């Protein structure tokens, strides 16, 4: 499912126009992004949690030459699946 298909599905499920569904989805994306950028997390009980994982600086190897190289610290957004969503995907209720 791509973004436009998701908008249509949201509009049908919530009985709203596609324009309203698109606006709601865009607002959701912006709120989650802004929250993660500011160091917070978004927890939707039963669905999952959006948060940021810190990756420490480390030394790696260049795969072509085998020479050591420095890999700088970084942050990566992640999503942890909630129990209700995991159970639904696995066919459990």
Secondary structure, DSSP 4 states (H G I P E B T S, - for coil): --HHHHHHHHHHHHT--HHHHHHHHHHHHHHHHHHHHTT--EEETTTEEEEEEEE--EEEE-TTT--EEEE--EEEEEEEEPHHHHHHHTT--
